Amino acid sequence: MNLYNIKHPTEQVSFAQAVRQGLGKDQGLFFPETIPQLHNIDELLALPLVERSQKILGALIGDEIPTDKLNAMIENAFTFPAPVAKVADNIYALELFHGPTLAFKDFGGRFMAQALATVRKDGKITILTATSGDTGAAVAHAFYGLENIEVVILYPKGKISPLQEKLFCTLGGNIRTVAINADFDACQALVKQAFDDETLRQTIGLNSANSINISRLLAQVCYYFEAAAQLTAEQRQNLVVSVPSGNFGNLTAGLIAKTLGLPIKRFIASTNANDTVPRYLQTGEWSPNATVATLSNAMDVSRPNNWPRVEELFKRNGWNLSELGSGALNDAQTETALKAQYAQGYLCEPHGAIAYQVLSEQLQAGETGLFLCTAHPAKFKESVERILDIELPLPEALDKHNKLPLLSDEMDADFVALRAYLLK
Ligand SMILES: *Cc1c(COP(=O)(O)O)cnc(C)c1O
C-alpha cells in the first residue's frame, strides 16, 4: 500500500512507514494512493466479521504485510461484536461499544497496536496522543503492557467525564496520562508541536495513535460492512448513514467503505454545537469558533483533524460536497433526542442521540437509516441518568477502574514543559 502526504504529495510512504510515522511533513495527513474497487460485495457481506475484515484490509493494504500476519492482527484486534439494533420503523443503530473500553475507538486502537507491534523497528517508541475522552482509553488499553512502547496521553482537565478519566488514568505501567489545563484543541496543538520537533521525535521515537494514524481509519472501514451485512438487500438499497462526528475519522472510514464499493446512498455528518463542518457545508466558509463544552464531549472539536481526508475523498471520487448531509444539535436538543429514543424503547447516550435525531429529521421516504452508536450509555452515566431520570448500573469493565485511584500528572498547555516531561 502506497500513501502520500496530502500537503506534500511528493512525500510517499508505505503502510508500515505511515503507521510508524503517523503524520507527514508539515503535519500533513497520509492518504492511500489508490483505493481498490471490490466487486464481490455480496459475497463479502455473507462472511463473519473477522473473515470479511481480513479480506477487506488485505485488499486495502496489499501484500506489504504477509497474509498470515495480517489475519492474525485482525483476529487479535476484533474480539467483540458490532450488532445492529432496530430503533424505529426504518432506523437502525450500529452498536460499536461492545469492546473493552466500551467505545468505537476500540476498533481502531486495537488494530493500530497490532499494526505497530508488527511493523516496528528496534528502539524506543513513544505514543503521544491527545484525547477528548474515548481515544485515550482505547489507546491505553490497546497498548497496555506492550514491551518497549511508552504511552503518553494528554486530555483537557475537567472536560471529560469522570468515568472516562478513570478508565484510562488508572493503569500505570507503560501508560502515563497528563491533565492539561486547557481544551482539547490545545491538547491536539501540543501533540502537533511535538511532532514538528525533529530532535524530540527521533530521541523518543514519537508516534501518534489518534485518528490521524491511517491504521485506525482502515480498521474502522470494516464495521460499515458489518452493519450492511446485518441489513437486508432491500434495506441496503437506499441506505443513509449518520455519523456522530468530532475529528471526522469515523466519517472518513465510512467514505472509504463507500469508495471500496459498499452501497451507501449518502452520509450525514452530525455534530454538537461545535458545528464548523455543518456551517461550512451550508455557507462554503471555513470559520471555526472557539470550542465549547457539550454533553457529547468526545465531539467537542472545532478544528477537525481529518477534514482534509474527507475533502480528498470527495475530490478523488468526483463527488460533490453538496451530497454530504449535515446537522448540528445544541445540548437542549440533544436531551430531547435522547428522551425521544428512550421513549421508542432504545437507551442511548448523547453522541448516538445526536446522530439519531439528525438522521430522523433528514431521512426521506423509501430510505433506510443507520446511525452509529459510538459509546456505551454507561460511559456517560451522569448525563444519561439525569436526563432520563433512571439509574444505570455500571458494566463490569467500568466498575473495576472506577474503584482505582487516578494516576495523572497535571500541566499547563506549555510545549516547553511538555517537552521536558517527555524527555524525562
Ligand atoms: C471520538 C468519538 C466521536 C467522534 O469520532 P471522530 O472519528 O473523531 O469523528 C464520537 N463519539 C464518541 C463517543 C467518541 O468517542
Residues whose N, C-alpha, C, O or C-beta is under 5 A from the ligand:
A	BS01	LIG	A103 D134 P244 S245 G246 N247 F248 G249 N250 A298 H351 T374 A375
